[in-house]
Amino acid sequence: MDLVDLIQEKRFLGQEFLAWLWFKSEERGGSVEVPGRGDVLVVFEKHMLLEYGEGDASEKVICRGLQTELKEARAGLGLAKKPEQARLRLAYGDYEFGVTLTAAIFEFRNIRLPKTVDAADEGKDAESLEGRILERIGLFEQLTHLVGDLFRLFINIRASHLWNEELIKIRAWIESGVHQG
């Protein structure tokens, strides 16, 4: 099996992860408890790309709006549409990140890192530049670890007996969103 076929075969995991993460973020008002880390703020913002069907028969639908206006996207889940891409705001500790996450290959797009240094305090020398670059690398690393921890939590539930209970809750959540609109 070549890489493209493998990605195509396993893309459902990323789609399930995004749907599950959306559910988990709303289950506790935006807060997801990650073992060993504590609470992580997860907010779905303004943009979600849903996919329906497979191969040449697949269709994509873009849903835009504030978090509360993603009703169309949530209703789409009830119609077997799968999240393929979502704009997320993640916060942990003193840092808040923005990222668009794609389901198929876990690609990070449009990353917004936290501001850590006041622009007026930035020096122009080589050491100052090197420090800012290293700081940005550290922030990218924190973001990837944060998403990795959330995915690990999902996989641990997905691969255990807890998944059936989680599916019941997710279906009820989708159904409640359909009846709200």
Secondary structure as UniProt FT lines:
FT   HELIX           3..27
FT   TURN            28..30
FT   STRAND          31..34
FT   TURN            35..37
FT   STRAND          38..52
FT   HELIX           55..57
FT   STRAND          59..64
FT   HELIX           67..69
FT   HELIX           71..78
FT   TURN            79..80
FT   STRAND          82..92
FT   TURN            93..94
FT   STRAND          95..102
FT   TURN            103..105
FT   STRAND          108..112
FT   HELIX           119..121
FT   HELIX           126..158
FT   HELIX           162..180
//
